[in-house]
Amino acid sequence: MRTMDPRIIKTDEQHRIFLAEVERLAALNLDPESSQGLRLELLAKLVEDYEKTRFAFAKPDPIDAILFRMEQQGLKQKDIAPYLGGKNRASEVLARKRSLTLPMIRSLYKKLDIPPGLLIREPAARYRVRRAVKRPKVKR
């Protein structure tokens, strides 16, 4: 089998070829300091870098992250109300009418293990914009 030169992966076809080579080398249980072991490490890094860019997932909206965790754990709004400052606050937060505060974020991280990095973003805007009300002109 012809060995390929390691290079930056730019196509899905190259990814497939490099991934097959990584799998082949990994099955050999090589010494990490051998030339083939170092080659395996380099190829694995190239595959990983390509996959990070090619298959990147967007971080969820903070409210979507909370709703997802609630679904995972079978929680209802009333169950997380204490973490958000009460029933009314929980309702406002989940309806995207109120932003999360730092104490809420800390509580959600501590109690539900939702990473703060997911919660410290602005939620997707779903606010309604009201039209300005025209006032009738007053005759004097």
C-alpha positions as CSV (number, residue, x, y, z in Angstrom):
1,M,0.0,0.0,0.0
2,R,1.4,3.4,-1.0
3,T,1.8,5.8,1.9
4,M,0.4,9.3,1.6
5,D,2.0,12.5,2.6
6,P,0.3,14.2,5.5
7,R,-1.3,17.5,4.5
8,I,-4.2,19.7,5.4
9,I,-7.5,17.9,4.6
10,K,-9.7,20.0,2.2
11,T,-12.2,17.6,0.8
12,D,-14.5,14.8,2.0
13,E,-12.6,12.4,-0.2
14,Q,-9.3,13.3,1.5
15,H,-11.0,13.0,4.9
16,R,-12.2,9.5,4.0
17,I,-8.7,8.4,2.9
18,F,-7.0,9.9,5.9
19,L,-9.5,8.5,8.4
20,A,-9.0,5.0,6.9
21,E,-5.3,5.4,7.4
22,V,-5.8,6.5,11.0
23,E,-8.0,3.5,11.6
24,R,-5.4,1.1,10.0
25,L,-2.5,2.6,12.1
26,A,-4.5,2.6,15.3
27,A,-5.3,-1.1,14.9
28,L,-1.5,-1.8,14.9
29,N,-1.1,-0.6,18.5
30,L,2.1,1.3,17.7
31,D,4.7,2.7,20.0
32,P,3.7,6.5,20.3
33,E,7.4,7.5,19.8
34,S,8.0,5.3,16.7
35,S,7.9,6.9,13.3
36,Q,4.6,5.2,12.5
37,G,3.2,6.2,16.0
38,L,4.1,9.9,15.3
39,R,2.6,9.6,11.8
40,L,-0.6,8.3,13.4
41,E,-0.7,11.2,15.8
42,L,-0.2,13.7,13.0
43,L,-2.9,12.1,10.8
44,A,-5.3,12.0,13.7
45,K,-4.8,15.7,14.4
46,L,-5.4,16.5,10.7
47,V,-8.6,14.5,10.7
48,E,-9.8,16.1,14.0
49,D,-9.1,19.6,12.6
50,Y,-11.1,18.9,9.4
51,E,-14.0,17.4,11.4
52,K,-14.1,20.4,13.7
53,T,-14.6,22.8,10.8
54,R,-16.6,20.5,8.5
55,F,-19.0,19.2,11.1
56,A,-19.3,22.2,13.4
57,F,-22.5,22.6,15.3
58,A,-23.9,25.9,16.4
59,K,-24.3,26.4,20.1
60,P,-27.9,26.3,21.2
61,D,-29.8,29.4,22.3
62,P,-29.7,29.7,26.2
63,I,-33.4,29.1,26.5
64,D,-33.3,26.2,24.1
65,A,-30.5,24.7,26.3
66,I,-32.6,25.1,29.4
67,L,-35.7,23.5,27.7
68,F,-33.5,20.7,26.4
69,R,-32.2,19.9,29.8
70,M,-35.7,20.1,31.3
71,E,-36.8,17.6,28.7
72,Q,-33.9,15.3,29.4
73,Q,-34.6,15.2,33.1
74,G,-38.4,15.2,32.8
75,L,-38.7,18.6,34.6
76,K,-41.5,21.1,34.4
77,Q,-41.4,24.9,34.7
78,K,-42.4,24.7,38.3
79,D,-39.4,22.4,39.0
80,I,-36.8,25.0,37.8
81,A,-38.7,28.0,39.2
82,P,-36.5,28.1,42.4
83,Y,-33.4,28.3,40.2
84,L,-34.8,31.3,38.3
85,G,-36.2,33.3,41.3
86,G,-39.8,32.0,41.3
87,K,-42.7,31.0,39.1
88,N,-43.2,34.4,37.5
89,R,-39.5,34.8,36.7
90,A,-39.3,31.3,35.3
91,S,-42.3,32.0,33.1
92,E,-40.7,35.3,31.9
93,V,-37.3,33.7,31.2
94,L,-38.7,30.8,29.3
95,A,-41.0,33.1,27.3
96,R,-37.9,35.1,26.4
97,K,-39.3,38.2,28.0
98,R,-36.5,38.4,30.7
99,S,-32.8,37.8,30.3
100,L,-30.9,35.4,32.5
101,T,-29.1,37.1,35.4
102,L,-25.7,36.0,36.8
103,P,-27.3,34.3,39.9
104,M,-29.7,32.4,37.6
105,I,-26.9,31.2,35.4
106,R,-24.9,30.1,38.5
107,S,-27.9,28.2,39.8
108,L,-28.7,26.5,36.5
109,Y,-25.1,25.4,36.2
110,K,-24.9,24.2,39.8
111,K,-28.3,22.4,39.8
112,L,-28.8,21.3,36.2
113,D,-25.2,21.2,35.0
114,I,-25.8,23.5,32.0
115,P,-22.5,25.0,31.0
116,P,-22.3,28.7,31.7
117,G,-20.9,29.2,28.2
118,L,-24.3,28.2,26.8
119,L,-26.2,30.5,29.1
120,I,-24.2,33.7,28.8
121,R,-25.4,34.5,25.3
122,E,-28.4,36.6,24.2
123,P,-31.4,34.4,23.4
124,A,-32.6,34.3,19.9
125,A,-34.8,37.4,19.5
126,R,-38.5,36.5,19.5
127,Y,-39.7,39.8,20.7
128,R,-42.7,41.5,19.2
129,V,-42.3,45.0,18.0
130,R,-45.3,47.2,18.5
131,R,-46.1,49.9,16.1
132,A,-46.0,53.4,17.3
133,V,-49.4,54.6,18.2
134,K,-50.2,57.8,16.4
135,R,-51.8,60.3,18.7
136,P,-54.7,62.4,17.3
137,K,-53.8,66.0,16.8
138,V,-55.5,68.3,19.3
139,K,-57.2,71.4,17.9
140,R,-56.6,74.5,19.9
